[in-house]
Amino acid sequence: MAEKLKKKEFTFRGKTTEEIKKLSTKEFIELIPSRERRSFKRGLTDVEKKLVDTVKNGNKKFIKTHVRDMIVTPDMIDQKFGIYNGKEFVSVDITPEMLGHRLGEFTYNRKKVAHSGPGIGATRGSKFTSLK
């Protein structure tokens, strides 16, 4: 029982995190699902290119962005992003498991609806209830 439990190392399509970080963009594109691959092959938008440049410079510890449809690339691993959800920037740490997904998938942009009891005027019968 003195054996130590080995932590399972993450692999993405059979490649370790270090191998993925060494891949070029074209080689990484071949590993991601077809929808994301097609998006990359069509070309990045100007805002996405600006975000990629910011990530590659690596001088910022926390990157705020409105680009929710940007696909997570190996350059983004171990970085902290502030992803805008329509009201505020939600802090997200990018992990290797997030590769190939879009940034917006990791922040909710809609609140859970919490209904309470009916208020005054909510129904026809509530019109005649006392206010005390």
C-alpha positions in Angstrom: 0.0 0.0 0.0 3.0 2.2 -0.1 2.4 2.8 -3.8 1.8 6.4 -4.6 -1.2 7.1 -6.9 0.0 8.5 -10.1 -1.9 11.5 -11.4 -3.2 10.7 -14.8 -1.6 13.1 -17.4 -3.9 14.9 -19.7 -3.6 14.1 -23.4 -5.4 15.8 -26.3 -5.8 13.5 -29.3 -2.9 11.4 -28.0 -0.5 14.3 -27.4 0.6 15.6 -24.1 0.3 19.3 -23.1 4.0 19.9 -23.8 3.7 18.4 -27.3 0.6 20.4 -28.0 2.4 23.7 -27.0 5.2 22.9 -29.5 2.8 22.4 -32.4 2.4 25.1 -35.1 -1.0 26.6 -35.7 -1.6 24.5 -38.8 -0.7 21.3 -37.0 -3.1 22.2 -34.1 -5.9 23.0 -36.6 -5.8 19.4 -37.8 -6.5 18.1 -34.3 -9.6 20.1 -33.5 -13.2 19.3 -34.5 -14.4 20.2 -38.0 -16.5 23.2 -37.0 -13.6 25.0 -35.3 -11.2 23.9 -38.1 -13.4 25.5 -40.7 -13.5 28.7 -38.6 -9.7 28.8 -38.6 -9.4 28.0 -42.3 -11.7 30.9 -43.2 -9.4 33.3 -41.3 -9.6 35.1 -38.0 -11.4 38.4 -37.6 -9.5 41.5 -36.8 -10.5 41.4 -33.1 -9.5 37.7 -32.9 -6.1 38.5 -34.5 -5.6 41.3 -31.9 -6.4 38.8 -29.1 -3.9 36.2 -30.5 -1.2 38.9 -30.6 -1.9 39.9 -27.0 -1.7 36.2 -25.9 1.5 35.6 -27.9 3.2 38.7 -26.4 2.6 37.2 -23.0 3.2 40.4 -21.0 -0.3 40.5 -19.5 -1.3 38.3 -16.6 -5.0 39.0 -17.0 -6.5 39.5 -20.4 -9.9 41.1 -20.7 -11.9 40.3 -23.8 -15.3 40.6 -25.4 -14.4 37.9 -28.0 -16.5 35.0 -26.7 -16.4 33.1 -30.0 -12.5 32.8 -30.0 -11.3 29.2 -30.0 -8.9 28.2 -27.2 -5.5 27.5 -28.7 -2.3 26.1 -27.1 -0.9 29.6 -26.6 -3.7 30.4 -24.2 -3.0 27.5 -21.8 -2.2 28.6 -18.2 -3.3 32.2 -18.8 -6.1 34.0 -17.0 -8.9 35.6 -19.1 -11.7 38.0 -18.2 -14.5 37.0 -20.5 -17.3 39.5 -20.8 -20.8 38.0 -20.2 -22.8 41.1 -21.1 -22.6 42.7 -17.7 -19.1 42.0 -16.2 -15.8 40.3 -16.9 -15.8 36.7 -15.5 -12.4 35.4 -14.5 -11.5 32.1 -16.3 -8.2 30.1 -16.0 -7.5 28.3 -19.3 -6.6 24.6 -18.8 -5.6 22.0 -21.4 -9.0 20.4 -21.2 -10.5 23.6 -22.8 -8.5 23.2 -26.0 -10.7 23.5 -29.1 -13.7 25.0 -27.2 -14.8 28.6 -27.5 -14.2 31.1 -24.7 -17.9 31.9 -24.3 -18.6 28.3 -23.3 -17.0 28.9 -19.9 -19.1 31.8 -18.8 -22.9 32.0 -18.5 -24.5 35.1 -20.0 -28.0 34.5 -18.7 -29.0 34.3 -15.1 -31.2 31.6 -13.6 -34.8 32.9 -13.4 -36.0 32.9 -9.7 -39.7 33.4 -9.5 -41.2 34.6 -6.3 -44.8 35.0 -5.1 -47.2 37.1 -7.1 -47.1 40.9 -6.5 -49.8 43.4 -6.4 -51.5 43.5 -9.8 -50.1 40.2 -11.0 -53.5 38.6 -11.2 -57.1 40.0 -11.4 -57.8 38.6 -8.0 -54.9 40.4 -6.4 -56.4 43.7 -7.3 -58.8 43.4 -4.3 -56.4 42.3 -1.6 -55.7 44.7 1.2 -52.4 46.5 1.2 -51.8 46.1 5.0 
